[in-house]
Amino acid sequence: MATTFTAPLQLTDNAAAVVKQLLQGDVEAPYLRIGVKGGGCSGMGYMLGFDALREDDDLFEIAGIPVIIKKAHGMYLVGLEVDYQDQDDVRGFVFRKPE
């Protein structure tokens, strides 16, 4: 069973609005999954998508959105800000990690 903790990351108002809009569509899984992937020469990458809750996930509510994060990924996401930009040169989710 998942327990709700204080979230290690935040969603901007723009990102939360887009996710809520997407959740109103035909989404099979009701949770927003945020995690890390890869590594190597270019560093760590971030991922975002809709998924089902798994046994090794932590569950958070961020801006009214159910967010799941694999327990092993939590420490890599501390302080992360997820934004959504819709400008001429950038459209999509943007991940910002403080240095």
C-alpha positions in Angstrom: 0.0 0.0 0.0 1.3 3.4 -0.9 1.8 6.2 1.6 1.5 9.9 0.9 4.7 11.9 1.7 5.9 15.4 1.2 6.7 15.8 -2.5 10.4 16.1 -3.4 9.5 18.2 -6.5 7.0 20.8 -7.7 4.9 21.5 -10.7 4.5 25.0 -11.9 1.0 26.3 -12.5 1.4 25.9 -16.3 2.6 22.3 -15.9 -0.2 21.4 -13.5 -2.9 22.9 -15.9 -1.6 20.9 -18.8 -1.4 17.7 -16.8 -5.0 18.2 -15.5 -6.2 18.8 -19.1 -4.5 15.6 -20.2 -6.0 13.6 -17.3 -9.5 14.7 -18.5 -8.8 12.9 -21.8 -8.7 9.2 -22.6 -5.8 8.3 -20.2 -5.6 4.6 -19.2 -3.6 5.2 -16.0 -4.7 7.9 -13.5 -1.2 8.7 -12.1 1.5 11.0 -13.4 4.8 9.2 -13.2 8.0 11.3 -12.9 11.4 9.6 -12.8 14.9 9.5 -13.9 16.5 7.6 -16.7 19.9 6.8 -18.1 23.0 8.7 -17.0 26.3 8.3 -18.8 28.2 11.1 -20.5 25.2 13.5 -20.9 24.1 13.1 -17.3 20.8 12.1 -15.9 17.6 12.5 -17.9 14.1 13.0 -16.6 10.9 11.2 -17.7 7.2 12.0 -17.4 4.1 10.0 -18.4 1.0 8.4 -17.2 1.2 5.0 -15.4 -0.3 2.7 -12.9 0.7 2.6 -9.2 3.2 -0.1 -8.4 4.4 -1.6 -5.2 7.8 0.2 -5.3 6.2 3.6 -5.8 5.7 6.6 -3.5 2.5 8.5 -4.0 2.3 12.3 -3.8 -0.4 14.8 -4.4 1.0 17.9 -6.2 -1.3 20.7 -7.2 -4.3 18.3 -6.9 -2.6 15.7 -9.2 -1.7 12.2 -8.1 2.0 11.8 -8.8 4.0 8.5 -8.4 7.7 8.2 -8.1 9.7 5.0 -7.9 11.2 4.9 -4.3 14.7 4.6 -5.8 14.3 7.8 -7.9 13.1 10.1 -5.1 16.5 11.3 -4.0 17.4 12.3 -7.6 14.3 14.5 -7.9 14.6 16.6 -4.8 14.2 20.3 -5.7 13.2 19.5 -9.3 10.7 21.9 -10.9 8.6 20.7 -13.8 7.3 23.5 -16.0 5.4 23.6 -19.3 6.4 26.1 -21.9 4.5 27.0 -25.0 6.6 29.6 -26.9 7.9 29.9 -30.5 11.1 28.0 -29.9 10.0 25.7 -27.0 6.8 23.6 -26.5 6.6 21.0 -23.9 7.6 20.0 -20.4 10.8 21.4 -19.1 12.7 20.1 -16.1 14.8 22.5 -13.9 17.1 21.3 -11.2 18.8 23.8 -8.8 22.5 23.6 -8.9 
